[in-house]
Amino acid sequence: MEITEVKIYPFDTGRIGGRVRAVADITIDDTLVIKGIKVIESRHGGLFISFPKKVSSKGTYVEIVQSLDSEFTEKVRRAVVDKYKEIMGIT
């Protein structure tokens, strides 16, 4: 599977103490779109992603999209973080 498109929607929740820096949508093989991947800054300054989640009836968060392959997860993370850095001018 190839990631054929990455769209980044930057925003910064840092002013209110949040760590979300952007939301991303990816297209896989020009066939499947995953919307709402969060780009989050770690406490140490690194960037990671969080797949979309929803709140269950019990009040816990449940992933809507879950990757079962760590290599694919890393491919998504790299594509999203690289595009975010490109848009934000971060090297």
C-alpha positions as CSV (number, residue, x, y, z in Angstrom):
1,M,0.0,0.0,0.0
2,E,1.2,3.4,-0.9
3,I,0.3,6.8,0.6
4,T,-0.6,8.8,-2.5
5,E,-1.6,12.1,-0.8
6,V,-1.1,13.9,2.5
7,K,-3.0,17.0,3.5
8,I,-2.0,18.9,6.6
9,Y,-4.2,21.4,8.5
10,P,-1.9,23.1,10.9
11,F,-3.1,24.7,14.1
12,D,-1.4,25.2,17.5
13,T,-3.0,24.3,20.8
14,G,0.2,25.3,22.7
15,R,-1.3,28.6,23.8
16,I,-3.9,26.7,25.9
17,G,-1.4,24.0,27.1
18,G,-2.2,21.5,24.3
19,R,0.3,19.6,22.2
20,V,-1.7,19.1,19.0
21,R,0.1,20.9,16.2
22,A,-2.0,19.8,13.1
23,V,-4.6,17.4,11.8
24,A,-3.8,15.4,8.7
25,D,-5.8,13.4,6.1
26,I,-4.0,10.7,4.0
27,T,-5.1,8.9,0.9
28,I,-3.9,5.4,0.3
29,D,-3.6,4.0,-3.2
30,D,-5.9,6.8,-4.5
31,T,-8.7,4.7,-3.0
32,L,-9.0,5.1,0.8
33,V,-8.9,8.3,2.8
34,I,-8.2,8.4,6.5
35,K,-9.2,11.8,8.0
36,G,-8.4,13.2,11.4
37,I,-4.9,11.9,12.1
38,K,-3.4,14.2,14.8
39,V,0.2,15.5,14.7
40,I,1.3,15.8,18.4
41,E,4.4,17.3,19.8
42,S,6.0,15.2,22.6
43,R,7.2,16.8,25.8
44,H,10.7,16.4,24.5
45,G,9.9,18.2,21.2
46,G,9.6,15.2,18.9
47,L,6.5,14.7,16.7
48,F,4.2,11.6,16.6
49,I,0.8,10.8,15.3
50,S,-2.5,9.6,16.7
51,F,-5.0,7.9,14.6
52,P,-8.6,9.1,14.8
53,K,-10.6,8.2,18.0
54,K,-14.1,8.5,19.2
55,V,-15.6,8.4,22.7
56,S,-17.4,5.2,23.6
57,S,-20.6,5.0,25.6
58,K,-18.5,4.3,28.6
59,G,-16.5,7.4,28.2
60,T,-13.3,5.8,27.0
61,Y,-11.5,6.6,23.7
62,V,-11.6,4.0,21.0
63,E,-9.5,4.1,17.8
64,I,-11.6,4.3,14.7
65,V,-8.7,3.3,12.5
66,Q,-6.1,0.9,13.8
67,S,-3.0,-0.3,11.9
68,L,-2.0,-3.9,12.6
69,D,1.3,-3.6,10.8
70,S,4.1,-1.6,12.6
71,E,5.9,-0.9,9.2
72,F,2.7,0.6,7.8
73,T,2.2,2.7,10.9
74,E,5.8,4.0,10.6
75,K,5.2,4.8,6.9
76,V,2.1,6.8,7.8
77,R,4.0,8.6,10.6
78,R,6.9,9.5,8.4
79,A,4.7,10.7,5.5
80,V,2.6,12.9,7.8
81,V,5.5,14.3,9.9
82,D,7.6,15.0,6.8
83,K,4.7,16.9,5.2
84,Y,4.0,18.8,8.4
85,K,7.7,19.8,8.6
86,E,7.7,20.8,4.9
87,I,4.6,23.0,5.3
88,M,5.9,24.6,8.6
89,G,9.4,25.1,7.2
90,I,11.0,22.9,9.9
91,T,14.2,21.1,9.0
